[in-house]
Amino acid sequence: MTDDWLMIGKIVSPQGLKGEVRILSYSDFPERFETAGKRWIAASEKEEPQEIMMLSGREIAGKKNLFVVRIEGINDCDRAESLRNYVMFIPTSDRPSLGHNEYMIADLVGCNVYHQPTGKLLGEVISIIAAGNDLLEVRNLENSEIELIPFVEAIAPFVDIQQKRIEVTPPRGLIDKWLEAQETI
């Protein structure tokens, strides 16, 4: 698949008997699942998305990032079930403008993370965990250990999406074992 698409969610299950589906949102913009209009879906991230018409949508009360959506032509539970695990996309051209120090999750995943004081490559961002402050889930390239690094400007002062590079200055104790392991190699 090309870089022309931005994944915004995943169909996780049917909802009821009339063909609605539940979608887990990967987006910070709930209106993408509440406003009718064109969307695109595919059986996997690797397939070319096909256009669909979303007729309506609503957030499930008490369930953050979970929406119920009605799709044109999907009128019963069996048809809705056939869409389980499909992913939903919008064209990259529909990305909203971001402010200073705002980033799309999809742009951060895959970035290399460097220890700014030493310049050492620590690992790669494999996911972002939403918390009080977002956390970079970083996999160490040498031993595949996972570390969570707060994604705040004081700890991640340098982010270059074009170069897929994030530089961090973590507090003592956070990644010391990674730095020590690299020194002994």
N, C-alpha and C positions, 0 to 999 in steps of 0.2 A: 504494500500500500504506500502511497506517496505521502509527502508532508502536507498535502492539501486538506487534511482532515484533522479535527481536534475531537478526541473521545470525551464525551460529557457524562456518560453513565452506562449502566448495565441492567438489562432486564433480568430480574431475579426470580420472578414467579408470576403466575396468573393471579388476578384479584377478582374473586366472585365468579359468577357464571355467565356474565354478559360480554366477556372478551377483554376486559381491562387488564393491564399488566402493572406490576410493581417494578419501579426502576430505582436502583441505587445511584444517587447523583455523585459524580466526581467533580462537580462544578460548584463554584462559589456564587453562582447566579441562579437562584431558584426559578426565576421567570422562564428559564429554558424548558421547564417541565410544567409550567402553569399557563403558558400562552400558546394558543393553537398556532400551527404553521408547519412548514416543511422541516423534517428532520431526516436523518439517514441512519440506517441500521445495517449491520453485517453480522454473520455468524461468528466471526472472530476479528481480532485487530488486524490480521494479515489480509483479509478479504476486502475487495472494493465495496464500499457501502452502496445500498440501494435506497432511493428516495421513498419516503412514506409521508403521510399527512397525519400529524398529531391533532386530534380534534379537541381534546381538553386534558387538563391535568390538575392535580391538587396534592399538596403535601399531606402525609399521614400524620395526624395529631400525635405528638409525643414521640415520633420517630424521626430523628434528625437525618436529613439527606435521603429520605425514602418517600417516593411519590407514586401516586396511582395515575395512570395515563390511559386514555382511550385513543386507539389508532384506527384510522379508516380501514374498513375491510376485515377487521378482527372483531367478530361478533359473538364468539362463544369460547368457553373455557379451553376446548381442545386446540383451537387456533392460537389462543394466547399461550398455551403450554408449549406449542411448537416454537415460540420465540424465546423461551427460557435460555439464558446465557448469551443472547445476542447483545452486542454493544451498540450504543447510540452515538452519533457523531453530528457535528456541524462543520461547515467549511471553515478552514483556518481564517479566511477573510472576515468571518463574523466574530473574531476575537475582539473583546472590548479593549479600549485603550487602558493601559495601566499607568499608575502613578510611580513616582520615585520609590524605589525599594519594594515594589510589588512585582510578583512573578507568578507565572502559571506553573502549576505542579508539574505538568508534562515537560516543561522546559528545565526544571531542576533535576528531574530523574535522569540519570546518566551522566551528570556532571562529576568531574573528578574533584576530590576534596584534598586540599594541601594545607599543611601546617605552616602558617604564614611566617613565624619567626625563623624556621629552619628551611622552608621551601620543600620539605619532604612530602611526597605523595602518600596520603593516608588511605584513600579508598574511593569508592564510587557511591553516589546517592542512589539507593534502590527504591526508596519510597519517602513520602512525607507523612508524618503522623500529626493530625490536628490535635492540639492540646491548648492549654492556656497560651503558650507560644508554640508555633509549629516546631516540630522536631525533624531534623534530617536523619533518616535511617541510612547509615553509611556502612557498607561492607568493606572490610579491610582486604586489600588485594593479595596480601601474602598468606593470610591464614583463614580468610572468609568469616572472621568474627564480625559481629554486628555491634555497632555503637550508635547511641542516639545523641545527637548534638543539637542543642537549642539553636533554632534559626532566628537569631536576633542580631541586630547590627553590631552590638558590642562583641559578639562571639564570631560572627561571620561578616566581617567588615568589607569583604571584596567578593562580588559576584559578577561574573562575565558570562552571560548566557551564550553569546556567539562563540566563545572559546571553550564553553562547557567547563568552566573553572570556578570553584568556590575556594576562598582562602579563609581559614579559621584560626582564631586565637583562643582556644578553650581554656577554662580555668584549670589550675593544678588538679590532678587526679582524674580528669575526665578521659583523656586518651594517653596517659603516661605509659601504659603497658605497650601501646603501639609504637611510641617513640623509642622506648627501651629496646623492643624487639628489633627495630630497624638498626639501632646502634650496634647490636651484637652480631649482625649479619656481615 
